Amino acid sequence: MDSRRQTLLAVFLGLVVVLGYWRFVYQPQYERIQQKEQRLMELTLERERKAKLLAELNKYKQELEDIKLRLAEVISKLPDEKEVPMLLRTISYVAKGVGLEIESFKLQPEQRKEFYAEVGFELTLVGSYHQLGMFFYQIGKMPRIVTIRDFSISPVGSDKKGSLLKANCVGVTYYFVQQVPETPKAKGEKDVGT
């Protein structure tokens, strides 16, 4: 064999070895490394996303606690249904306590909402401007929520202490309505009427 053929054969065998190494050793390792790097990037992004969620979770837990505290505070200002008559008596005592005459005190029908109910009452009071002002001031200071709507004042005359005014208004107080959880039906139990 001449040297040129030997050189070509050596080059050819070298190329076969290099290509074999590339195809069967280097390329599979390179692809595995690429896959591992891709997986590492995905896991890093997922870890960052979960870390952000964890930080937000703590924020949301704090917000939930704040909401629960505010709800408890609001509920404490809303009496139970059984406390409403006492609250209405208190309003009557406040009116008498500041020297007002109660001409009428009529309850209106209860209006239920999702979590609370409104109990309205029509109130007609007679007294001085100062007495009316003190009455509404005292109502505003009560720990329970009472709102006054549809307010009107008209003069009715005078007595030895000065001029008298008649105040007509609608007051509304609220109470908390407990949500009754629905009981799950037993298996095989049917609705009545179905």
C-alpha positions in Angstrom: 0.0 0.0 0.0 1.3 3.3 -0.8 1.6 6.0 1.7 -1.2 8.1 0.2 -3.7 5.3 0.7 -2.5 4.7 4.2 -2.9 8.4 4.9 -6.4 8.4 3.5 -7.2 5.2 5.4 -5.9 6.8 8.6 -7.9 10.0 8.0 -11.0 7.9 7.2 -10.6 5.7 10.3 -10.0 8.9 12.4 -13.1 10.4 11.0 -15.1 7.2 11.7 -13.8 7.2 15.3 -14.5 10.9 15.8 -18.0 10.5 14.2 -18.6 7.4 16.3 -17.5 9.2 19.4 -19.7 12.2 18.5 -22.7 10.1 17.7 -22.6 7.5 20.5 -20.8 9.3 23.3 -20.8 13.1 23.0 -24.2 13.8 21.5 -26.2 11.7 24.0 -24.3 13.3 26.9 -24.9 16.7 25.3 -28.6 16.1 24.9 -28.8 14.8 28.5 -27.0 17.9 29.7 -29.4 20.1 27.7 -32.4 18.2 29.2 -31.0 18.6 32.7 -30.4 22.3 32.2 -33.9 22.7 30.9 -35.3 20.8 33.9 -33.1 22.9 36.2 -34.5 26.1 34.7 -38.1 24.8 35.0 -37.5 23.8 38.6 -35.9 27.2 39.4 -38.8 29.0 37.9 -41.3 26.8 39.8 -39.3 27.4 43.1 -39.4 31.1 42.5 -43.2 31.0 41.7 -43.8 28.9 44.9 -41.7 31.3 47.0 -43.7 34.2 45.7 -46.9 32.3 46.4 -45.7 31.5 49.9 -44.9 35.2 50.5 -48.4 36.1 49.2 -49.9 33.3 51.3 -48.6 34.9 54.5 -50.0 38.2 53.3 -53.4 36.7 52.6 -53.4 34.9 55.9 -52.8 38.3 57.6 -55.6 39.9 55.5 -57.9 37.0 56.5 -57.1 37.6 60.1 -57.8 41.3 59.7 -61.1 40.5 58.0 -62.1 38.1 60.8 -61.3 40.8 63.4 -63.4 43.4 61.5 -66.2 40.8 61.1 -66.2 40.1 64.8 -66.2 43.8 65.5 -69.2 44.4 63.2 -71.0 41.4 64.6 -70.5 42.8 68.1 -72.3 45.9 67.0 -75.2 43.9 65.6 -77.3 42.4 68.4 -78.8 39.0 68.3 -82.5 38.9 67.3 -83.4 38.4 71.0 -81.6 41.7 71.9 -83.6 43.9 69.5 -86.5 44.5 71.9 -84.1 45.6 74.6 -82.3 47.9 72.1 -85.7 49.5 71.2 -86.5 49.9 74.9 -83.1 51.6 75.3 -84.0 54.0 72.5 -87.2 54.8 74.3 -85.4 55.4 77.6 -82.9 57.7 75.9 -85.8 59.8 74.5 -87.4 60.0 77.9 -84.1 60.6 79.6 -83.4 63.8 77.6 -86.9 65.0 78.2 -88.6 64.2 74.9 -92.3 63.2 74.7 -92.8 60.1 72.5 -96.0 60.6 70.5 -95.7 57.4 68.6 -93.3 54.5 68.3 -94.3 52.0 65.6 -92.3 49.0 64.5 -92.0 48.3 60.8 -91.7 44.9 59.2 -88.4 43.2 59.4 -86.3 43.1 56.2 -83.9 40.2 56.0 -80.7 40.5 54.0 -78.0 37.9 53.5 -76.1 38.1 56.9 -78.3 40.6 58.8 -81.8 41.8 59.2 -83.1 45.4 59.5 -85.7 46.3 62.1 -87.2 49.7 61.3 -89.4 51.9 63.6 -91.3 55.1 63.0 -90.7 57.6 65.8 -92.5 60.8 66.5 -90.9 63.0 69.2 -91.9 66.3 70.7 -89.4 68.6 72.6 -87.0 71.4 72.3 -84.3 71.7 69.7 -81.7 71.0 72.3 -83.5 67.9 73.5 -83.8 66.6 70.0 -80.1 67.2 69.4 -79.2 65.4 72.7 -81.4 62.5 71.7 -79.7 62.0 68.3 -76.3 62.5 69.9 -77.0 59.8 72.5 -78.3 57.4 69.7 -75.1 58.0 67.8 -73.0 57.1 70.8 -74.7 53.7 71.4 -72.5 50.7 70.9 -75.1 49.1 68.6 -75.8 50.4 65.1 -78.9 52.6 64.8 -79.4 54.8 61.8 -82.0 57.6 61.4 -83.7 58.1 58.0 -86.5 60.3 56.6 -86.0 63.0 59.2 -88.4 66.0 59.4 -88.9 68.7 62.0 -91.9 71.1 62.4 -92.9 73.6 65.0 -95.8 72.7 67.2 -96.0 75.6 69.7 -94.3 76.5 72.9 -94.3 75.8 76.6 -92.8 77.6 79.5 -89.3 76.4 78.5 -89.5 77.7 74.9 -90.6 76.6 71.5 -91.5 73.0 70.9 -90.7 71.0 67.8 -92.1 67.8 66.5 -89.6 65.4 64.9 -90.8 62.5 62.6 -88.2 60.0 61.6 -87.6 56.4 60.7 -84.9 54.6 62.7 -83.3 51.4 61.7 -81.4 48.9 63.8 -79.8 45.8 62.6 -79.2 42.3 63.9 -77.0 39.5 62.9 -78.7 36.5 61.1 -77.0 33.2 61.8 -76.6 31.2 58.6 -78.0 27.7 59.3 -76.0 25.1 57.4 -78.0 22.8 55.3 -77.8 19.2 56.5 -76.6 16.7 53.8 -79.2 14.2 52.8 -78.6 10.5 53.6 -78.1 8.2 50.7 -81.3 7.1 49.1 -83.2 10.0 50.7 -85.3 12.0 48.3 -86.6 15.5 48.3 -90.3 15.8 49.2 -92.2 16.4 46.0 -89.7 14.8 43.7 
